[in-house]
Amino acid sequence: MYGEPQHYGDPPQLIPANHLKFHHPYFTPQEIEKLSDKQRGKLSITQEEKARQQACGFIEAVGLGIGFPRKTIATAQNLYHRFYLFFPRKDFGYHDVCLGAMFVSSKMHDTLKKPRDILMVAYAVRFPELAAKAKSMGGELEMDPTTVESDRQRLLAVERLMLECICFNFTARLPFPYVIKICRAFGASKKLSKLAYRLAIDSFRTLVNLSYPPHVVALGCLYLAALLQSFERGTSPEREGKHTSHSIAATLSKSGDWGKQFHAHIADIEEIAHAVIDLLIAFSQSQNPAANTSPATPSSPHPHLSRSGHGHGTPAPVYAPYKADQLIRLKIVMRETEHPPRARESVAAEEPDYDANSSPFYRGEATVRYMFAPADMVDDPS
């Protein structure tokens, strides 16, 4: 009756889980190396890096072609890297993984596209001759419906596995807003800030975003940008309220108050700078003439229609306006003045591991509980 206290039973208990999967937002470089070695198979490190750049270029081309914002493209590239830490490269083609990563990323950033829309743009990237023919006839790219449906099913299958990789944690933190804020805090010029932002974009072609939080990646990109603009160049007078590249590079090259202010370690930003400059050196040494142009240049407004048709995603260009010998000289100087690596402890209770064959999506008798944080940060996972 109204006005009388209601008595309810105890809340239902959680169903006991056969397995617990903890989300690991970041991994130590040693963990990444160990997991990569396990999933690489018969590929050499050089072949794996080539495949990684090929896939990142494919994601870049499809993402720009479909109109995804930079945050969606960058997150998709990071999801691609994460996926191959847990699943063998030989078992999953990189086209399927790339498309699955873009589909998940589009959900994470509320830029959702249907799988068929992503597939159609991907076909245009992989088969530019068919795209050019369809465009000349004023129609849509025509593909065999059976092929499209088969590719769609593989995309959805990879999506399910990728959701396992992130433990259904849709949080995505990116370095781009931090680049703007940190550049403003250091009084960087507009030119230097743009270069740091461009390097942050290229950082997603490496594994640094799996090892370091976004504000540390932003600092590393600003440090490298300042080095690139000041190396083997004369000093220029400071403008009021602005600091030169030389002064910013000198500040970040040694420990100081900035470390406490931004909660970062000098050894970490040096590791990030080395990873990105290695990427620039590799592309500067490449025989591909497009490697020295930005994907945003007017000469290539539609990268998904300008690829050579080999059935593979040609790596989209990296911003590398510097000559390889100059970059190598800078890297040598950086190695001579670098600090010893920082000892990092893993937050994982045990070695992070996944087995594609034991996926809960294929085991109806098992119950898996996904936790949004590492084991040490969960109060009571039971």
C-alpha positions in Angstrom: 0.0 0.0 0.0 1.0 3.6 -0.5 3.1 5.1 2.4 4.3 1.7 3.6 8.0 0.9 3.3 8.9 -1.4 0.5 11.2 -4.3 1.1 13.3 -5.6 -1.7 15.6 -8.5 -1.8 19.4 -8.3 -2.1 20.6 -7.1 -5.5 21.4 -10.0 -7.9 25.0 -11.2 -7.7 27.2 -11.0 -10.8 27.4 -14.3 -12.7 30.8 -15.9 -12.0 33.2 -15.4 -14.8 35.4 -18.2 -16.2 37.9 -15.6 -17.5 38.8 -12.0 -16.7 40.3 -9.8 -19.4 41.9 -6.5 -18.2 42.3 -3.5 -20.4 45.9 -2.3 -20.8 45.9 1.3 -22.1 49.7 1.3 -22.4 52.5 -1.3 -22.6 56.2 -1.0 -21.8 58.5 -1.1 -24.8 59.7 -4.5 -23.6 56.1 -5.9 -23.5 55.5 -4.6 -27.0 58.7 -6.2 -28.3 57.8 -9.5 -26.7 54.3 -9.5 -28.0 55.4 -8.4 -31.5 58.0 -11.2 -31.6 55.3 -13.7 -30.7 52.8 -12.6 -33.4 55.3 -11.8 -36.2 55.7 -15.4 -37.3 58.3 -15.9 -40.1 58.4 -12.2 -41.0 61.6 -10.3 -40.3 61.5 -7.1 -38.3 62.1 -5.2 -41.6 59.2 -7.0 -43.3 57.0 -6.3 -40.4 57.8 -2.6 -40.4 57.1 -2.5 -44.2 53.7 -4.2 -43.6 53.0 -1.8 -40.8 53.7 1.3 -43.0 51.7 -0.3 -45.9 48.7 -0.7 -43.6 49.0 2.8 -42.1 49.1 4.2 -45.6 46.0 2.2 -46.6 44.1 3.5 -43.5 45.2 7.0 -44.3 44.0 6.7 -47.9 40.6 5.2 -47.1 40.1 7.5 -44.2 40.7 10.6 -46.3 38.6 9.2 -49.1 35.6 8.6 -46.9 36.0 11.9 -45.1 36.9 10.7 -41.7 38.4 13.4 -39.3 42.0 13.0 -38.2 41.0 11.6 -34.8 39.2 8.7 -36.5 42.1 7.9 -38.8 44.7 8.1 -36.0 42.7 5.9 -33.7 42.2 3.3 -36.4 46.0 3.2 -37.0 46.5 2.7 -33.3 43.9 -0.1 -33.2 45.7 -1.8 -36.0 49.0 -1.8 -34.1 47.2 -3.1 -31.0 45.4 -5.9 -32.9 48.7 -7.4 -34.1 50.1 -7.5 -30.6 47.5 -10.2 -29.7 46.7 -12.0 -33.0 49.1 -13.6 -35.5 49.8 -11.7 -38.7 49.6 -14.9 -40.8 46.0 -15.5 -39.7 44.6 -12.0 -40.6 45.1 -10.1 -43.8 46.0 -6.5 -43.2 43.2 -5.2 -45.4 40.6 -6.8 -43.2 42.3 -5.6 -40.0 42.6 -2.1 -41.3 38.9 -1.9 -42.3 37.8 -3.5 -39.0 40.0 -0.9 -37.2 38.3 2.0 -39.1 34.9 0.6 -38.4 35.6 0.4 -34.6 37.3 3.8 -34.6 34.3 5.4 -36.3 32.1 4.1 -33.5 34.5 5.4 -30.8 34.4 8.9 -32.3 30.8 9.1 -33.4 31.7 9.3 -37.0 30.0 6.0 -37.9 29.9 4.7 -41.4 28.3 1.5 -42.6 30.6 -1.3 -43.4 29.6 -1.2 -47.0 30.5 2.5 -47.3 34.0 1.8 -45.9 34.4 -1.2 -48.3 33.5 0.8 -51.3 36.1 3.4 -50.6 38.6 0.7 -49.9 37.9 -0.9 -53.2 38.6 2.4 -54.9 42.0 2.6 -53.1 42.9 -1.0 -54.0 41.6 -1.0 -57.5 42.0 2.6 -58.8 41.5 1.5 -62.5 37.9 0.3 -61.6 37.3 3.5 -59.7 38.5 5.6 -62.6 36.2 3.6 -65.0 33.2 4.1 -62.7 33.9 7.8 -62.4 34.1 8.3 -66.1 30.8 6.6 -66.6 29.2 8.7 -63.8 28.3 5.7 -61.7 29.3 3.9 -58.5 32.1 1.4 -58.4 30.6 -2.0 -59.2 31.8 -5.1 -57.3 30.6 -8.6 -57.2 27.9 -8.8 -54.5 29.3 -12.1 -53.2 32.7 -10.5 -52.8 31.3 -7.5 -51.0 29.3 -9.7 -48.6 32.3 -11.9 -47.9 34.4 -8.9 -47.2 31.7 -7.4 -45.0 31.5 -10.6 -42.9 35.3 -10.7 -42.4 35.2 -7.0 -41.4 32.6 -7.7 -38.7 34.5 -10.8 -37.5 37.7 -8.7 -37.1 35.6 -6.0 -35.4 34.5 -8.5 -32.7 38.1 -9.5 -32.0 39.2 -5.9 -31.9 36.6 -5.1 -29.3 38.2 -7.9 -27.2 41.6 -6.2 -27.7 40.3 -3.0 -26.1 38.0 -4.8 -23.6 35.1 -2.8 -25.0 36.7 0.3 -23.6 35.8 3.0 -26.1 37.9 5.7 -24.5 40.4 7.3 -26.9 42.8 10.0 -25.9 44.9 11.6 -28.6 47.9 13.9 -28.5 46.6 16.5 -30.9 44.9 18.8 -28.4 47.9 18.5 -26.1 50.2 19.6 -28.9 48.3 22.8 -29.2 48.2 23.5 -25.5 51.8 22.6 -24.8 53.1 24.6 -27.8 51.1 27.6 -26.4 52.6 27.0 -22.9 56.2 27.0 -24.3 55.5 30.1 -26.5 56.2 28.2 -29.7 55.8 29.9 -33.0 53.0 29.1 -35.4 55.4 27.4 -37.8 56.9 25.2 -35.0 53.5 24.3 -33.7 52.4 23.2 -37.1 55.4 21.0 -37.5 54.9 19.4 -34.0 51.2 18.7 -35.0 52.3 17.1 -38.2 54.8 14.9 -36.4 52.1 13.9 -33.9 50.0 12.7 -36.9 53.0 10.7 -38.2 53.6 9.2 -34.7 50.6 7.0 -35.3 52.6 5.1 -37.9 54.9 4.0 -35.0 54.1 2.2 -31.8 54.8 5.1 -29.4 51.1 5.8 -28.8 50.8 2.2 -27.3 53.6 3.0 -24.8 53.1 6.6 -23.8 50.1 8.8 -22.8 49.1 11.5 -25.3 50.6 14.4 -23.4 54.0 12.7 -23.4 53.8 12.0 -27.1 52.9 15.7 -27.7 56.0 16.7 -25.8 58.1 14.3 -27.8 56.8 15.7 -31.0 57.4 19.3 -29.9 61.0 18.4 -28.9 61.7 16.8 -32.3 60.1 19.7 -34.1 62.3 22.1 -32.2 65.4 20.0 -33.1 64.5 19.8 -36.7 64.0 23.6 -37.0 67.2 24.5 -35.0 69.7 21.8 -36.1 72.6 23.2 -38.2 70.8 26.6 -38.4 71.7 29.9 -36.9 69.8 31.4 -34.0 67.1 34.0 -34.7 66.0 36.8 -32.4 63.1 36.0 -30.2 59.8 37.8 -30.7 57.9 39.1 -27.8 55.9 36.4 -26.1 57.5 33.7 -28.3 60.5 31.4 -27.9 62.8 30.2 -30.6 63.2 26.6 -31.7 66.7 26.7 -30.2 65.6 27.7 -26.8 62.7 25.2 -26.7 65.0 22.4 -27.8 67.6 23.4 -25.2 64.9 23.4 -22.5 63.5 20.0 -23.3 67.0 18.5 -23.7 67.6 18.5 -20.0 65.5 17.9 -16.9 63.7 20.9 -15.4 60.5 22.3 -14.0 58.7 21.3 -17.2 58.9 17.6 -16.2 56.9 18.3 -13.1 54.5 20.7 -14.8 53.6 18.2 -17.6 54.2 14.9 -15.6 56.8 13.7 -18.1 60.3 12.3 -18.1 63.1 13.4 -20.4 64.0 9.8 -21.3 60.5 9.1 -22.6 60.3 12.1 -24.9 63.7 11.2 -26.3 62.4 7.7 -27.1 59.4 9.2 -28.8 61.6 11.6 -30.8 63.9 8.7 -31.9 60.9 6.6 -33.0 59.5 9.4 -35.2 62.9 10.5 -36.6 63.5 6.9 -37.6 60.2 7.0 -39.5 61.3 10.2 -41.3 64.7 8.7 -42.2 63.0 5.6 -43.6 60.7 7.7 -45.8 63.4 10.1 -46.9 65.5 7.2 -48.1 62.6 5.7 -49.9 62.7 5.8 -53.7 59.0 6.7 -53.7 59.0 10.4 -54.9 55.6 10.9 -53.1 57.3 10.3 -49.8 58.4 14.0 -49.6 55.0 15.5 -50.0 52.2 16.0 -47.5 48.9 14.1 -48.1 47.2 17.5 -47.8 48.9 19.0 -50.8 46.6 20.2 -53.6 48.4 17.9 -56.1 46.9 14.9 -54.4 43.4 15.8 -53.1 42.1 12.3 -53.6 44.8 9.8 -52.5 42.4 6.9 -52.9 42.2 7.5 -56.6 45.8 8.2 -57.2 47.4 4.9 -56.1 49.0 2.4 -58.5 46.9 -0.6 -58.9 48.7 -3.6 -57.3 46.0 -4.7 -55.0 48.0 -3.3 -52.1 47.7 -0.1 -50.1 50.7 2.0 -51.1 52.0 3.8 -48.0 50.5 7.3 -47.9 53.2 10.0 -47.8 54.9 11.0 -44.5 55.8 14.6 -43.9 59.6 14.4 -44.6 60.8 17.7 -46.1 64.3 17.0 -44.7 67.1 15.1 -46.5 68.1 11.7 -45.1 71.7 12.7 -44.4 70.6 15.7 -42.4 68.2 13.5 -40.4 70.9 10.9 -39.8 73.3 13.6 -38.5 70.7 14.9 -36.2 70.0 11.4 -34.9 73.7 10.9 -34.2 73.7 14.1 -32.1 70.6 13.0 -30.3 72.2 9.6 -29.4 75.3 11.3 -28.1 73.3 13.5 -25.7 70.5 11.1 -24.7 69.6 10.1 -21.2 69.5 6.4 -20.0 66.1 4.8 -20.5 63.7 5.0 -17.6 62.9 1.8 -15.8 59.2 1.1 -16.1 57.1 -1.5 -14.3 54.2 -3.1 -16.0 50.8 -2.5 -14.4 49.7 -5.9 -15.6 49.3 -8.6 -13.0 50.6 -11.1 -15.5 51.9 -11.0 -19.1 49.1 -9.6 -21.3 48.1 -12.2 -23.7 45.2 -13.2 -26.0 44.5 -16.3 -28.0 42.3 -16.0 -31.0 41.3 -19.6 -30.7 39.9 -19.1 -27.2 37.8 -16.0 -28.1 34.6 -15.9 -26.0 32.7 -15.2 -29.2 33.5 -18.7 -30.3 33.0 -20.4 -26.9 29.4 -20.4 -25.9 30.1 -22.3 -22.6 32.5 -19.8 -21.1 31.8 -16.5 -19.4 34.3 -13.7 -19.9 34.2 -10.4 -17.9 36.0 -7.5 -19.4 37.5 -4.9 -17.1 38.1 -1.3 -18.2 41.4 -1.1 -16.4 44.5 -3.2 -15.5 44.2 -5.6 -12.6 46.1 -3.4 -10.2 43.7 -0.6 -10.7 40.5 -2.7 -10.2 39.2 -2.8 -6.6 37.6 -6.2 -6.7 37.6 -8.0 -10.1 35.9 -11.1 -8.6 
